[in-house]
Amino acid sequence: MDVRAPSHTGISGSPGVPICAWPSSCPQFRSTARQGSTRVKEPGCPDASPCPVPCRPQDPLAALAEVHRQRRDLLSSACSRHTLRQRLLQPEDLRHVLVDDTHGLLYCYVPKVACTNWKRVLLALSGKARGDPRAIPAHEAHAPGRLPSLADFSPAEINRRLRAYLTFLFVREPFERLASAYRNKLARPYSADFQRRYGARIVQRLRPRALPVARARGHDVRFAEFLAYLLDPRTRREEPFNEHWERVHALCHPCRLRYDVVGKFETLAEDAAFVLALAGAPALSFPAPPRPRAAAASQDLAARLFRDISPFYQRRLFDLYKMDFLLFNYSAPSYLQLH
């Protein structure tokens, strides 16, 4: 299937009301740029690159627009090479796509990729929270219903927003994201509820002679047990992966929806500023991204955790997350033994 110019994608049970999958197939998105709520072609901007104001080649925003054009092209090419015919999207598949109608934004949030801060920023942009986004408590940013989801709208309203709004997501090196999810949700003491829900299940299934306290609390899950749980076919038969370790392509459907901006955790500051400029809010400060030392620590954590995993399980896990590596142009980590 040629994902660069697909036919419209229908919603199961809603005949005749298609979801416009890749807005490049819609007239409003073809070779356009963003100016306020209207998309117009601006001189000096690459084709199909959104630009906030008249954009000149020497403008730093023009350089970033070119970076994101290249990322979109790489994503499109990878989708063409590695995906076959897929099922029709249903509105519920768009649950992770958050909507800001005021600024015309669609953001697909990916846990462990600065999504708390992006939710804070969207609350501030939409006027649902005042002041510095950094002052918004995390529990308020994640509160259900605070930000509307694209899944909450009718098929016609979904289509209208997909055609007209700026769409973006942020991604991260898959195994660093997975290591971060393990550390924050299963290895840290402040995740007791999460540990009881998932950790206890992992211990009960994979540790035959576990102590009663471990079976009840799930507070001491080992990384190898966590990976075995992910690879166990029973896990996904019982329920979908939790969003913290679900693959990005399964959360955001980047081969079915066209994203104007594919931001990366590794270039968070520049990419976030670029999105805010496109949204017409360049003065809004995105919460400070991780410092270089923290980024290096994230890489070291993943390498350290995977060091004790056998090559057989490393290969199986890489196969499980391979599509995210391919779609978002990440190389296999050097610490893996894949051959």
Secondary structure, 3 states (H helix, E strand, C coil): CCCCCCCCEEECCEEEEEECCCHHHCHHHCCCCEECCEECCCCCCCCCCCCCCCCCCCCHHHHHHHHHHHHHHHHHHHHHHHCCCCCCCCHHHHCCEEEECCCCEEEECCCCCCHHHHHHHHHHHCCCCCCCHHHCCHHHHCCCCCCCEHHHCCHHHHHHHHHHCEEEEEECCHHHHHHHHHHHHHHCCCCHHHHHHHHHHHHHHHCCCCCHHHHHHCCCCCHHHHHHHHHCHHHHHHCCCCCCCCCHHHHHCCCCCCCCEEEEHHHHHHHHHHHHHHCCCCCCCCCCCCCHHHHHHHHHHHHHHHHCCCHHHHHHHHHHHHHHHHHCCCCCCCCCCCC
